[in-house]
Amino acid sequence: MAKDDFPVVFEQLKTILKPYAERLTLKADIPETYYIDGPYSEKWKKPLFFGSAVVKKVEPELFNELAELTQKGAERFKQENPS
């Protein structure tokens, strides 16, 4: 993948994560970083990391798998952290 493709890939990753930002905490939404935290964990004494997209090396064929894993992770997160 060419470095010129990174912005397109970043936007695709961001699109996968955006639906979950409404329920969680959006920590960064800048041109090269999109970062979401979960709620504060009493057990770990810090917010729980949920997901991020950063402009780096990415394999585009993994987008479908990533979207599916993100959805499953969000569903499990919701079950374990009802609010």
mmCIF file of the N, C-alpha and C atoms, coordinates in Angstrom:
data_MODEL
# 
_entry.id   MODEL 
# 
loop_
_atom_site.group_PDB 
_atom_site.id 
_atom_site.type_symbol 
_atom_site.label_atom_id 
_atom_site.label_alt_id 
_atom_site.label_comp_id 
_atom_site.label_asym_id 
_atom_site.label_entity_id 
_atom_site.label_seq_id 
_atom_site.pdbx_PDB_ins_code 
_atom_site.Cartn_x 
_atom_site.Cartn_y 
_atom_site.Cartn_z 
_atom_site.occupancy 
_atom_site.B_iso_or_equiv 
_atom_site.pdbx_formal_charge 
_atom_site.auth_seq_id 
_atom_site.auth_comp_id 
_atom_site.auth_asym_id 
_atom_site.auth_atom_id 
_atom_site.pdbx_PDB_model_num 
ATOM 1   N N  . MET A 1 1  ? 0.847   -1.175 0.000  1.00 0.00 ? 1  MET A N  1 
ATOM 2   C CA . MET A 1 1  ? 0.000   0.000  0.000  1.00 0.00 ? 1  MET A CA 1 
ATOM 3   C C  . MET A 1 1  ? 0.890   1.234  0.000  1.00 0.00 ? 1  MET A C  1 
ATOM 4   N N  . ALA A 1 2  ? 0.554   2.177  -0.850 1.00 0.00 ? 2  ALA A N  1 
ATOM 5   C CA . ALA A 1 2  ? 1.318   3.415  -0.930 1.00 0.00 ? 2  ALA A CA 1 
ATOM 6   C C  . ALA A 1 2  ? 0.932   4.345  0.209  1.00 0.00 ? 2  ALA A C  1 
ATOM 7   N N  . LYS A 1 3  ? 1.894   5.141  0.623  1.00 0.00 ? 3  LYS A N  1 
ATOM 8   C CA . LYS A 1 3  ? 1.638   6.082  1.720  1.00 0.00 ? 3  LYS A CA 1 
ATOM 9   C C  . LYS A 1 3  ? 0.503   7.044  1.376  1.00 0.00 ? 3  LYS A C  1 
ATOM 10  N N  . ASP A 1 4  ? 0.318   7.329  0.083  1.00 0.00 ? 4  ASP A N  1 
ATOM 11  C CA . ASP A 1 4  ? -0.771  8.214  -0.347 1.00 0.00 ? 4  ASP A CA 1 
ATOM 12  C C  . ASP A 1 4  ? -2.151  7.617  -0.052 1.00 0.00 ? 4  ASP A C  1 
ATOM 13  N N  . ASP A 1 5  ? -2.208  6.301  0.141  1.00 0.00 ? 5  ASP A N  1 
ATOM 14  C CA . ASP A 1 5  ? -3.473  5.633  0.449  1.00 0.00 ? 5  ASP A CA 1 
ATOM 15  C C  . ASP A 1 5  ? -3.866  5.753  1.915  1.00 0.00 ? 5  ASP A C  1 
ATOM 16  N N  . PHE A 1 6  ? -2.945  6.137  2.783  1.00 0.00 ? 6  PHE A N  1 
ATOM 17  C CA . PHE A 1 6  ? -3.210  6.173  4.219  1.00 0.00 ? 6  PHE A CA 1 
ATOM 18  C C  . PHE A 1 6  ? -4.428  7.023  4.589  1.00 0.00 ? 6  PHE A C  1 
ATOM 19  N N  . PRO A 1 7  ? -4.594  8.226  4.024  1.00 0.00 ? 7  PRO A N  1 
ATOM 20  C CA . PRO A 1 7  ? -5.790  8.999  4.402  1.00 0.00 ? 7  PRO A CA 1 
ATOM 21  C C  . PRO A 1 7  ? -7.099  8.284  4.077  1.00 0.00 ? 7  PRO A C  1 
ATOM 22  N N  . VAL A 1 8  ? -7.145  7.570  2.970  1.00 0.00 ? 8  VAL A N  1 
ATOM 23  C CA . VAL A 1 8  ? -8.356  6.831  2.594  1.00 0.00 ? 8  VAL A CA 1 
ATOM 24  C C  . VAL A 1 8  ? -8.586  5.686  3.579  1.00 0.00 ? 8  VAL A C  1 
ATOM 25  N N  . VAL A 1 9  ? -7.533  4.974  3.893  1.00 0.00 ? 9  VAL A N  1 
ATOM 26  C CA . VAL A 1 9  ? -7.617  3.866  4.844  1.00 0.00 ? 9  VAL A CA 1 
ATOM 27  C C  . VAL A 1 9  ? -8.025  4.391  6.222  1.00 0.00 ? 9  VAL A C  1 
ATOM 28  N N  . PHE A 1 10 ? -7.427  5.491  6.641  1.00 0.00 ? 10 PHE A N  1 
ATOM 29  C CA . PHE A 1 10 ? -7.764  6.093  7.934  1.00 0.00 ? 10 PHE A CA 1 
ATOM 30  C C  . PHE A 1 10 ? -9.250  6.420  7.997  1.00 0.00 ? 10 PHE A C  1 
ATOM 31  N N  . GLU A 1 11 ? -9.784  7.017  6.944  1.00 0.00 ? 11 GLU A N  1 
ATOM 32  C CA . GLU A 1 11 ? -11.205 7.369  6.931  1.00 0.00 ? 11 GLU A CA 1 
ATOM 33  C C  . GLU A 1 11 ? -12.085 6.128  6.979  1.00 0.00 ? 11 GLU A C  1 
ATOM 34  N N  . GLN A 1 12 ? -11.665 5.037  6.353  1.00 0.00 ? 12 GLN A N  1 
ATOM 35  C CA . GLN A 1 12 ? -12.429 3.789  6.422  1.00 0.00 ? 12 GLN A CA 1 
ATOM 36  C C  . GLN A 1 12 ? -12.427 3.228  7.843  1.00 0.00 ? 12 GLN A C  1 
ATOM 37  N N  . LEU A 1 13 ? -11.267 3.264  8.495  1.00 0.00 ? 13 LEU A N  1 
ATOM 38  C CA . LEU A 1 13 ? -11.191 2.803  9.881  1.00 0.00 ? 13 LEU A CA 1 
ATOM 39  C C  . LEU A 1 13 ? -12.031 3.682  10.800 1.00 0.00 ? 13 LEU A C  1 
ATOM 40  N N  . LYS A 1 14 ? -11.961 4.963  10.578 1.00 0.00 ? 14 LYS A N  1 
ATOM 41  C CA . LYS A 1 14 ? -12.737 5.905  11.380 1.00 0.00 ? 14 LYS A CA 1 
ATOM 42  C C  . LYS A 1 14 ? -14.240 5.632  11.221 1.00 0.00 ? 14 LYS A C  1 
ATOM 43  N N  . THR A 1 15 ? -14.663 5.296  10.008 1.00 0.00 ? 15 THR A N  1 
ATOM 44  C CA . THR A 1 15 ? -16.061 4.982  9.738  1.00 0.00 ? 15 THR A CA 1 
ATOM 45  C C  . THR A 1 15 ? -16.513 3.760  10.527 1.00 0.00 ? 15 THR A C  1 
ATOM 46  N N  . ILE A 1 16 ? -15.619 2.783  10.695 1.00 0.00 ? 16 ILE A N  1 
ATOM 47  C CA . ILE A 1 16 ? -15.946 1.595  11.488 1.00 0.00 ? 16 ILE A CA 1 
ATOM 48  C C  . ILE A 1 16 ? -16.126 1.964  12.960 1.00 0.00 ? 16 ILE A C  1 
ATOM 49  N N  . LEU A 1 17 ? -15.295 2.850  13.470 1.00 0.00 ? 17 LEU A N  1 
ATOM 50  C CA . LEU A 1 17 ? -15.327 3.200  14.897 1.00 0.00 ? 17 LEU A CA 1 
ATOM 51  C C  . LEU A 1 17 ? -16.392 4.227  15.273 1.00 0.00 ? 17 LEU A C  1 
ATOM 52  N N  . LYS A 1 18 ? -16.730 5.134  14.362 1.00 0.00 ? 18 LYS A N  1 
ATOM 53  C CA . LYS A 1 18 ? -17.632 6.250  14.682 1.00 0.00 ? 18 LYS A CA 1 
ATOM 54  C C  . LYS A 1 18 ? -18.949 5.864  15.356 1.00 0.00 ? 18 LYS A C  1 
ATOM 55  N N  . PRO A 1 19 ? -19.625 4.804  14.932 1.00 0.00 ? 19 PRO A N  1 
ATOM 56  C CA . PRO A 1 19 ? -20.903 4.487  15.578 1.00 0.00 ? 19 PRO A CA 1 
ATOM 57  C C  . PRO A 1 19 ? -20.785 4.223  17.087 1.00 0.00 ? 19 PRO A C  1 
ATOM 58  N N  . TYR A 1 20 ? -19.616 3.846  17.542 1.00 0.00 ? 20 TYR A N  1 
ATOM 59  C CA . TYR A 1 20 ? -19.424 3.515  18.955 1.00 0.00 ? 20 TYR A CA 1 
ATOM 60  C C  . TYR A 1 20 ? -19.033 4.731  19.790 1.00 0.00 ? 20 TYR A C  1 
ATOM 61  N N  . ALA A 1 21 ? -18.647 5.816  19.139 1.00 0.00 ? 21 ALA A N  1 
ATOM 62  C CA . ALA A 1 21 ? -18.204 7.023  19.844 1.00 0.00 ? 21 ALA A CA 1 
ATOM 63  C C  . ALA A 1 21 ? -19.347 7.708  20.590 1.00 0.00 ? 21 ALA A C  1 
ATOM 64  N N  . GLU A 1 22 ? -20.589 7.531  20.117 1.00 0.00 ? 22 GLU A N  1 
ATOM 65  C CA . GLU A 1 22 ? -21.732 8.179  20.762 1.00 0.00 ? 22 GLU A CA 1 
ATOM 66  C C  . GLU A 1 22 ? -21.927 7.687  22.190 1.00 0.00 ? 22 GLU A C  1 
ATOM 67  N N  . ARG A 1 23 ? -21.693 6.413  22.425 1.00 0.00 ? 23 ARG A N  1 
ATOM 68  C CA . ARG A 1 23 ? -21.907 5.833  23.761 1.00 0.00 ? 23 ARG A CA 1 
ATOM 69  C C  . ARG A 1 23 ? -20.651 5.892  24.623 1.00 0.00 ? 23 ARG A C  1 
ATOM 70  N N  . LEU A 1 24 ? -19.496 6.065  23.982 1.00 0.00 ? 24 LEU A N  1 
ATOM 71  C CA . LEU A 1 24 ? -18.219 6.061  24.686 1.00 0.00 ? 24 LEU A CA 1 
ATOM 72  C C  . LEU A 1 24 ? -17.635 7.464  24.712 1.00 0.00 ? 24 LEU A C  1 
ATOM 73  N N  . THR A 1 25 ? -16.338 7.595  24.972 1.00 0.00 ? 25 THR A N  1 
ATOM 74  C CA . THR A 1 25 ? -15.709 8.912  25.078 1.00 0.00 ? 25 THR A CA 1 
ATOM 75  C C  . THR A 1 25 ? -14.725 9.114  23.934 1.00 0.00 ? 25 THR A C  1 
ATOM 76  N N  . LEU A 1 26 ? -15.031 10.072 23.085 1.00 0.00 ? 26 LEU A N  1 
ATOM 77  C CA . LEU A 1 26 ? -14.133 10.405 21.981 1.00 0.00 ? 26 LEU A CA 1 
ATOM 78  C C  . LEU A 1 26 ? -12.981 11.237 22.541 1.00 0.00 ? 26 LEU A C  1 
ATOM 79  N N  . LYS A 1 27 ? -11.777 10.704 22.465 1.00 0.00 ? 27 LYS A N  1 
ATOM 80  C CA . LYS A 1 27 ? -10.597 11.366 23.029 1.00 0.00 ? 27 LYS A CA 1 
ATOM 81  C C  . LYS A 1 27 ? -9.830  12.177 21.995 1.00 0.00 ? 27 LYS A C  1 
ATOM 82  N N  . ALA A 1 28 ? -9.826  11.744 20.744 1.00 0.00 ? 28 ALA A N  1 
ATOM 83  C CA . ALA A 1 28 ? -9.096  12.466 19.698 1.00 0.00 ? 28 ALA A CA 1 
ATOM 84  C C  . ALA A 1 28 ? -9.792  12.270 18.365 1.00 0.00 ? 28 ALA A C  1 
ATOM 85  N N  . ASP A 1 29 ? -9.988  13.373 17.664 1.00 0.00 ? 29 ASP A N  1 
ATOM 86  C CA . ASP A 1 29 ? -10.522 13.341 16.301 1.00 0.00 ? 29 ASP A CA 1 
ATOM 87  C C  . ASP A 1 29 ? -9.778  14.407 15.514 1.00 0.00 ? 29 ASP A C  1 
ATOM 88  N N  . ILE A 1 30 ? -8.570  14.059 15.114 1.00 0.00 ? 30 ILE A N  1 
ATOM 89  C CA . ILE A 1 30 ? -7.705  14.961 14.356 1.00 0.00 ? 30 ILE A CA 1 
ATOM 90  C C  . ILE A 1 30 ? -7.309  14.255 13.062 1.00 0.00 ? 30 ILE A C  1 
ATOM 91  N N  . PRO A 1 31 ? -6.710  14.962 12.121 1.00 0.00 ? 31 PRO A N  1 
ATOM 92  C CA . PRO A 1 31 ? -6.440  14.357 10.808 1.00 0.00 ? 31 PRO A CA 1 
ATOM 93  C C  . PRO A 1 31 ? -5.678  13.027 10.818 1.00 0.00 ? 31 PRO A C  1 
ATOM 94  N N  . GLU A 1 32 ? -4.869  12.747 11.819 1.00 0.00 ? 32 GLU A N  1 
ATOM 95  C CA . GLU A 1 32 ? -4.101  11.510 11.803 1.00 0.00 ? 32 GLU A CA 1 
ATOM 96  C C  . GLU A 1 32 ? -4.423  10.550 12.950 1.00 0.00 ? 32 GLU A C  1 
ATOM 97  N N  . THR A 1 33 ? -5.363  10.929 13.817 1.00 0.00 ? 33 THR A N  1 
ATOM 98  C CA . THR A 1 33 ? -5.701  10.069 14.961 1.00 0.00 ? 33 THR A CA 1 
ATOM 99  C C  . THR A 1 33 ? -7.180  10.179 15.298 1.00 0.00 ? 33 THR A C  1 
ATOM 100 N N  . TYR A 1 34 ? -7.820  9.039  15.501 1.00 0.00 ? 34 TYR A N  1 
ATOM 101 C CA . TYR A 1 34 ? -9.195  8.959  15.989 1.00 0.00 ? 34 TYR A CA 1 
ATOM 102 C C  . TYR A 1 34 ? -9.158  7.941  17.117 1.00 0.00 ? 34 TYR A C  1 
ATOM 103 N N  . TYR A 1 35 ? -9.522  8.342  18.331 1.00 0.00 ? 35 TYR A N  1 
ATOM 104 C CA . TYR A 1 35 ? -9.302  7.520  19.525 1.00 0.00 ? 35 TYR A CA 1 
ATOM 105 C C  . TYR A 1 35 ? -10.538 7.556  20.411 1.00 0.00 ? 35 TYR A C  1 
ATOM 106 N N  . ILE A 1 36 ? -11.001 6.373  20.834 1.00 0.00 ? 36 ILE A N  1 
ATOM 107 C CA . ILE A 1 36 ? -12.190 6.256  21.689 1.00 0.00 ? 36 ILE A CA 1 
ATOM 108 C C  . ILE A 1 36 ? -11.837 5.485  22.958 1.00 0.00 ? 36 ILE A C  1 
ATOM 109 N N  . ASP A 1 37 ? -12.268 6.005  24.095 1.00 0.00 ? 37 ASP A N  1 
ATOM 110 C CA . ASP A 1 37 ? -12.142 5.309  25.372 1.00 0.00 ? 37 ASP A CA 1 
ATOM 111 C C  . ASP A 1 37 ? -13.512 4.856  25.834 1.00 0.00 ? 37 ASP A C  1 
ATOM 112 N N  . GLY A 1 38 ? -13.527 3.805  26.633 1.00 0.00 ? 38 GLY A N  1 
ATOM 113 C CA . GLY A 1 38 ? -14.742 3.356  27.291 1.00 0.00 ? 38 GLY A CA 1 
ATOM 114 C C  . GLY A 1 38 ? -14.885 4.072  28.619 1.00 0.00 ? 38 GLY A C  1 
ATOM 115 N N  . PRO A 1 39 ? -15.770 3.596  29.470 1.00 0.00 ? 39 PRO A N  1 
ATOM 116 C CA . PRO A 1 39 ? -15.961 4.237  30.768 1.00 0.00 ? 39 PRO A CA 1 
ATOM 117 C C  . PRO A 1 39 ? -14.789 3.994  31.703 1.00 0.00 ? 39 PRO A C  1 
ATOM 118 N N  . TYR A 1 40 ? -14.769 4.758  32.774 1.00 0.00 ? 40 TYR A N  1 
ATOM 119 C CA . TYR A 1 40 ? -13.746 4.589  33.804 1.00 0.00 ? 40 TYR A CA 1 
ATOM 120 C C  . TYR A 1 40 ? -13.926 3.235  34.479 1.00 0.00 ? 40 TYR A C  1 
ATOM 121 N N  . SER A 1 41 ? -12.827 2.518  34.671 1.00 0.00 ? 41 SER A N  1 
ATOM 122 C CA . SER A 1 41 ? -12.868 1.210  35.315 1.00 0.00 ? 41 SER A CA 1 
ATOM 123 C C  . SER A 1 41 ? -12.391 1.325  36.755 1.00 0.00 ? 41 SER A C  1 
ATOM 124 N N  . GLU A 1 42 ? -13.252 0.954  37.685 1.00 0.00 ? 42 GLU A N  1 
ATOM 125 C CA . GLU A 1 42 ? -12.843 0.939  39.093 1.00 0.00 ? 42 GLU A CA 1 
ATOM 126 C C  . GLU A 1 42 ? -11.744 -0.101 39.313 1.00 0.00 ? 42 GLU A C  1 
ATOM 127 N N  . LYS A 1 43 ? -11.838 -1.202 38.593 1.00 0.00 ? 43 LYS A N  1 
ATOM 128 C CA . LYS A 1 43 ? -10.843 -2.265 38.737 1.00 0.00 ? 43 LYS A CA 1 
ATOM 129 C C  . LYS A 1 43 ? -9.453  -1.806 38.305 1.00 0.00 ? 43 LYS A C  1 
ATOM 130 N N  . TRP A 1 44 ? -9.362  -1.129 37.166 1.00 0.00 ? 44 TRP A N  1 
ATOM 131 C CA . TRP A 1 44 ? -8.061  -0.726 36.613 1.00 0.00 ? 44 TRP A CA 1 
ATOM 132 C C  . TRP A 1 44 ? -7.706  0.719  36.945 1.00 0.00 ? 44 TRP A C  1 
ATOM 133 N N  . LYS A 1 45 ? -8.643  1.458  37.532 1.00 0.00 ? 45 LYS A N  1 
ATOM 134 C CA . LYS A 1 45 ? -8.420  2.846  37.959 1.00 0.00 ? 45 LYS A CA 1 
ATOM 135 C C  . LYS A 1 45 ? -8.052  3.777  36.792 1.00 0.00 ? 45 LYS A C  1 
ATOM 136 N N  . LYS A 1 46 ? -8.669  3.532  35.642 1.00 0.00 ? 46 LYS A N  1 
ATOM 137 C CA . LYS A 1 46 ? -8.464  4.385  34.468 1.00 0.00 ? 46 LYS A CA 1 
ATOM 138 C C  . LYS A 1 46 ? -9.554  4.071  33.454 1.00 0.00 ? 46 LYS A C  1 
ATOM 139 N N  . PRO A 1 47 ? -9.760  4.960  32.472 1.00 0.00 ? 47 PRO A N  1 
ATOM 140 C CA . PRO A 1 47 ? -10.721 4.650  31.409 1.00 0.00 ? 47 PRO A CA 1 
ATOM 141 C C  . PRO A 1 47 ? -10.249 3.434  30.613 1.00 0.00 ? 47 PRO A C  1 
ATOM 142 N N  . LEU A 1 48 ? -11.206 2.657  30.125 1.00 0.00 ? 48 LEU A N  1 
ATOM 143 C CA . LEU A 1 48 ? -10.883 1.486  29.320 1.00 0.00 ? 48 LEU A CA 1 
ATOM 144 C C  . LEU A 1 48 ? -10.696 1.899  27.866 1.00 0.00 ? 48 LEU A C  1 
ATOM 145 N N  . PHE A 1 49 ? -9.644  1.416  27.244 1.00 0.00 ? 49 PHE A N  1 
ATOM 146 C CA . PHE A 1 49 ? -9.410  1.673  25.821 1.00 0.00 ? 49 PHE A CA 1 
ATOM 147 C C  . PHE A 1 49 ? -10.450 0.921  25.012 1.00 0.00 ? 49 PHE A C  1 
ATOM 148 N N  . PHE A 1 50 ? -11.029 1.570  24.000 1.00 0.00 ? 50 PHE A N  1 
ATOM 149 C CA . PHE A 1 50 ? -11.971 0.882  23.127 1.00 0.00 ? 50 PHE A CA 1 
ATOM 150 C C  . PHE A 1 50 ? -11.384 0.666  21.741 1.00 0.00 ? 50 PHE A C  1 
ATOM 151 N N  . GLY A 1 51 ? -10.908 1.717  21.098 1.00 0.00 ? 51 GLY A N  1 
ATOM 152 C CA . GLY A 1 51 ? -10.360 1.559  19.758 1.00 0.00 ? 51 GLY A CA 1 
ATOM 153 C C  . GLY A 1 51 ? -9.778  2.848  19.240 1.00 0.00 ? 51 GLY A C  1 
ATOM 154 N N  . SER A 1 52 ? -8.935  2.706  18.214 1.00 0.00 ? 52 SER A N  1 
ATOM 155 C CA . SER A 1 52 ? -8.362  3.894  17.600 1.00 0.00 ? 52 SER A CA 1 
ATOM 156 C C  . SER A 1 52 ? -7.964  3.593  16.166 1.00 0.00 ? 52 SER A C  1 
ATOM 157 N N  . ALA A 1 53 ? -7.813  4.648  15.401 1.00 0.00 ? 53 ALA A N  1 
ATOM 158 C CA . ALA A 1 53 ? -7.283  4.571  14.043 1.00 0.00 ? 53 ALA A CA 1 
ATOM 159 C C  . ALA A 1 53 ? -6.184  5.616  13.961 1.00 0.00 ? 53 ALA A C  1 
ATOM 160 N N  . VAL A 1 54 ? -5.022  5.186  13.515 1.00 0.00 ? 54 VAL A N  1 
ATOM 161 C CA . VAL A 1 54 ? -3.872  6.072  13.391 1.00 0.00 ? 54 VAL A CA 1 
ATOM 162 C C  . VAL A 1 54 ? -3.255  5.833  12.020 1.00 0.00 ? 54 VAL A C  1 
ATOM 163 N N  . VAL A 1 55 ? -2.824  6.886  11.366 1.00 0.00 ? 55 VAL A N  1 
ATOM 164 C CA . VAL A 1 55 ? -2.218  6.750  10.050 1.00 0.00 ? 55 VAL A CA 1 
ATOM 165 C C  . VAL A 1 55 ? -0.867  6.057  10.193 1.00 0.00 ? 55 VAL A C  1 
ATOM 166 N N  . LYS A 1 56 ? -0.827  4.791  9.802  1.00 0.00 ? 56 LYS A N  1 
ATOM 167 C CA . LYS A 1 56 ? 0.373   3.957  9.801  1.00 0.00 ? 56 LYS A CA 1 
ATOM 168 C C  . LYS A 1 56 ? 0.185   2.895  8.722  1.00 0.00 ? 56 LYS A C  1 
ATOM 169 N N  . LYS A 1 57 ? 0.970   1.841  8.762  1.00 0.00 ? 57 LYS A N  1 
ATOM 170 C CA . LYS A 1 57 ? 0.834   0.749  7.799  1.00 0.00 ? 57 LYS A CA 1 
ATOM 171 C C  . LYS A 1 57 ? -0.444  -0.036 8.083  1.00 0.00 ? 57 LYS A C  1 
ATOM 172 N N  . VAL A 1 58 ? -1.263  -0.264 7.041  1.00 0.00 ? 58 VAL A N  1 
ATOM 173 C CA . VAL A 1 58 ? -2.529  -0.968 7.183  1.00 0.00 ? 58 VAL A CA 1 
ATOM 174 C C  . VAL A 1 58 ? -2.738  -1.873 5.974  1.00 0.00 ? 58 VAL A C  1 
ATOM 175 N N  . GLU A 1 59 ? -3.314  -3.035 6.192  1.00 0.00 ? 59 GLU A N  1 
ATOM 176 C CA . GLU A 1 59 ? -3.654  -3.959 5.115  1.00 0.00 ? 59 GLU A CA 1 
ATOM 177 C C  . GLU A 1 59 ? -5.144  -3.809 4.806  1.00 0.00 ? 59 GLU A C  1 
ATOM 178 N N  . PRO A 1 60 ? -5.507  -3.230 3.665  1.00 0.00 ? 60 PRO A N  1 
ATOM 179 C CA . PRO A 1 60 ? -6.913  -2.918 3.370  1.00 0.00 ? 60 PRO A CA 1 
ATOM 180 C C  . PRO A 1 60 ? -7.832  -4.132 3.302  1.00 0.00 ? 60 PRO A C  1 
ATOM 181 N N  . GLU A 1 61 ? -7.328  -5.303 2.979  1.00 0.00 ? 61 GLU A N  1 
ATOM 182 C CA . GLU A 1 61 ? -8.206  -6.477 2.885  1.00 0.00 ? 61 GLU A CA 1 
ATOM 183 C C  . GLU A 1 61 ? -8.742  -6.921 4.242  1.00 0.00 ? 61 GLU A C  1 
ATOM 184 N N  . LEU A 1 62 ? -8.237  -6.347 5.307  1.00 0.00 ? 62 LEU A N  1 
ATOM 185 C CA . LEU A 1 62 ? -8.688  -6.730 6.641  1.00 0.00 ? 62 LEU A CA 1 
ATOM 186 C C  . LEU A 1 62 ? -9.865  -5.901 7.156  1.00 0.00 ? 62 LEU A C  1 
ATOM 187 N N  . PHE A 1 63 ? -10.383 -4.972 6.342  1.00 0.00 ? 63 PHE A N  1 
ATOM 188 C CA . PHE A 1 63 ? -11.451 -4.092 6.808  1.00 0.00 ? 63 PHE A CA 1 
ATOM 189 C C  . PHE A 1 63 ? -12.718 -4.827 7.213  1.00 0.00 ? 63 PHE A C  1 
ATOM 190 N N  . ASN A 1 64 ? -13.151 -5.803 6.417  1.00 0.00 ? 64 ASN A N  1 
ATOM 191 C CA . ASN A 1 64 ? -14.374 -6.541 6.774  1.00 0.00 ? 64 ASN A CA 1 
ATOM 192 C C  . ASN A 1 64 ? -14.195 -7.282 8.084  1.00 0.00 ? 64 ASN A C  1 
ATOM 193 N N  . GLU A 1 65 ? -13.053 -7.927 8.250  1.00 0.00 ? 65 GLU A N  1 
ATOM 194 C CA . GLU A 1 65 ? -12.784 -8.634 9.493  1.00 0.00 ? 65 GLU A CA 1 
ATOM 195 C C  . GLU A 1 65 ? -12.718 -7.664 10.674 1.00 0.00 ? 65 GLU A C  1 
ATOM 196 N N  . LEU A 1 66 ? -12.081 -6.518 10.458 1.00 0.00 ? 66 LEU A N  1 
ATOM 197 C CA . LEU A 1 66 ? -11.977 -5.516 11.515 1.00 0.00 ? 66 LEU A CA 1 
ATOM 198 C C  . LEU A 1 66 ? -13.351 -4.980 11.904 1.00 0.00 ? 66 LEU A C  1 
ATOM 199 N N  . ALA A 1 67 ? -14.192 -4.718 10.921 1.00 0.00 ? 67 ALA A N  1 
ATOM 200 C CA . ALA A 1 67 ? -15.538 -4.222 11.218 1.00 0.00 ? 67 ALA A CA 1 
ATOM 201 C C  . ALA A 1 67 ? -16.330 -5.246 12.033 1.00 0.00 ? 67 ALA A C  1 
ATOM 202 N N  . GLU A 1 68 ? -16.221 -6.517 11.665 1.00 0.00 ? 68 GLU A N  1 
ATOM 203 C CA . GLU A 1 68 ? -16.922 -7.575 12.384 1.00 0.00 ? 68 GLU A CA 1 
ATOM 204 C C  . GLU A 1 68 ? -16.392 -7.712 13.817 1.00 0.00 ? 68 GLU A C  1 
ATOM 205 N N  . LEU A 1 69 ? -15.081 -7.694 13.970 1.00 0.00 ? 69 LEU A N  1 
ATOM 206 C CA . LEU A 1 69 ? -14.493 -7.803 15.306 1.00 0.00 ? 69 LEU A CA 1 
ATOM 207 C C  . LEU A 1 69 ? -14.845 -6.597 16.180 1.00 0.00 ? 69 LEU A C  1 
ATOM 208 N N  . THR A 1 70 ? -14.871 -5.409 15.573 1.00 0.00 ? 70 THR A N  1 
ATOM 209 C CA . THR A 1 70 ? -15.236 -4.203 16.317 1.00 0.00 ? 70 THR A CA 1 
ATOM 210 C C  . THR A 1 70 ? -16.669 -4.303 16.814 1.00 0.00 ? 70 THR A C  1 
ATOM 211 N N  . GLN A 1 71 ? -17.571 -4.770 15.951 1.00 0.00 ? 71 GLN A N  1 
ATOM 212 C CA . GLN A 1 71 ? -18.972 -4.921 16.347 1.00 0.00 ? 71 GLN A CA 1 
ATOM 213 C C  . GLN A 1 71 ? -19.109 -5.935 17.477 1.00 0.00 ? 71 GLN A C  1 
ATOM 214 N N  . LYS A 1 72 ? -18.435 -7.079 17.369 1.00 0.00 ? 72 LYS A N  1 
ATOM 215 C CA . LYS A 1 72 ? -18.501 -8.092 18.418 1.00 0.00 ? 72 LYS A CA 1 
ATOM 216 C C  . LYS A 1 72 ? -17.918 -7.559 19.730 1.00 0.00 ? 72 LYS A C  1 
ATOM 217 N N  . GLY A 1 73 ? -16.816 -6.827 19.632 1.00 0.00 ? 73 GLY A N  1 
ATOM 218 C CA . GLY A 1 73 ? -16.212 -6.245 20.824 1.00 0.00 ? 73 GLY A CA 1 
ATOM 219 C C  . GLY A 1 73 ? -17.142 -5.248 21.487 1.00 0.00 ? 73 GLY A C  1 
ATOM 220 N N  . ALA A 1 74 ? -17.812 -4.437 20.679 1.00 0.00 ? 74 ALA A N  1 
ATOM 221 C CA . ALA A 1 74 ? -18.742 -3.451 21.228 1.00 0.00 ? 74 ALA A CA 1 
ATOM 222 C C  . ALA A 1 74 ? -19.928 -4.138 21.909 1.00 0.00 ? 74 ALA A C  1 
ATOM 223 N N  . GLU A 1 75 ? -20.415 -5.208 21.301 1.00 0.00 ? 75 GLU A N  1 
ATOM 224 C CA . GLU A 1 75 ? -21.533 -5.946 21.907 1.00 0.00 ? 75 GLU A CA 1 
ATOM 225 C C  . GLU A 1 75 ? -21.120 -6.550 23.245 1.00 0.00 ? 75 GLU A C  1 
ATOM 226 N N  . ARG A 1 76 ? -19.942 -7.128 23.299 1.00 0.00 ? 76 ARG A N  1 
ATOM 227 C CA . ARG A 1 76 ? -19.464 -7.707 24.564 1.00 0.00 ? 76 ARG A CA 1 
ATOM 228 C C  . ARG A 1 76 ? -19.233 -6.626 25.601 1.00 0.00 ? 76 ARG A C  1 
ATOM 229 N N  . PHE A 1 77 ? -18.647 -5.511 25.159 1.00 0.00 ? 77 PHE A N  1 
ATOM 230 C CA . PHE A 1 77 ? -18.405 -4.386 26.052 1.00 0.00 ? 77 PHE A CA 1 
ATOM 231 C C  . PHE A 1 77 ? -19.727 -3.904 26.654 1.00 0.00 ? 77 PHE A C  1 
ATOM 232 N N  . LYS A 1 78 ? -20.750 -3.811 25.824 1.00 0.00 ? 78 LYS A N  1 
ATOM 233 C CA . LYS A 1 78 ? -22.073 -3.354 26.281 1.00 0.00 ? 78 LYS A CA 1 
ATOM 234 C C  . LYS A 1 78 ? -22.659 -4.328 27.303 1.00 0.00 ? 78 LYS A C  1 
ATOM 235 N N  . GLN A 1 79 ? -22.482 -5.633 27.069 1.00 0.00 ? 79 GLN A N  1 
ATOM 236 C CA . GLN A 1 79 ? -22.997 -6.643 27.998 1.00 0.00 ? 79 GLN A CA 1 
ATOM 237 C C  . GLN A 1 79 ? -22.279 -6.564 29.347 1.00 0.00 ? 79 GLN A C  1 
ATOM 238 N N  . GLU A 1 80 ? -20.993 -6.322 29.307 1.00 0.00 ? 80 GLU A N  1 
ATOM 239 C CA . GLU A 1 80 ? -20.201 -6.302 30.536 1.00 0.00 ? 80 GLU A CA 1 
ATOM 240 C C  . GLU A 1 80 ? -20.234 -4.959 31.255 1.00 0.00 ? 80 GLU A C  1 
ATOM 241 N N  . ASN A 1 81 ? -20.692 -3.912 30.558 1.00 0.00 ? 81 ASN A N  1 
ATOM 242 C CA . ASN A 1 81 ? -20.726 -2.563 31.146 1.00 0.00 ? 81 ASN A CA 1 
ATOM 243 C C  . ASN A 1 81 ? -22.066 -1.902 30.880 1.00 0.00 ? 81 ASN A C  1 
ATOM 244 N N  . PRO A 1 82 ? -23.165 -2.478 31.346 1.00 0.00 ? 82 PRO A N  1 
ATOM 245 C CA . PRO A 1 82 ? -24.463 -1.849 31.115 1.00 0.00 ? 82 PRO A CA 1 
ATOM 246 C C  . PRO A 1 82 ? -24.562 -0.503 31.850 1.00 0.00 ? 82 PRO A C  1 
ATOM 247 N N  . SER A 1 83 ? -25.208 0.434  31.199 1.00 0.00 ? 83 SER A N  1 
ATOM 248 C CA . SER A 1 83 ? -25.393 1.727  31.883 1.00 0.00 ? 83 SER A CA 1 
ATOM 249 C C  . SER A 1 83 ? -26.747 2.313  31.597 1.00 0.00 ? 83 SER A C  1 
# 
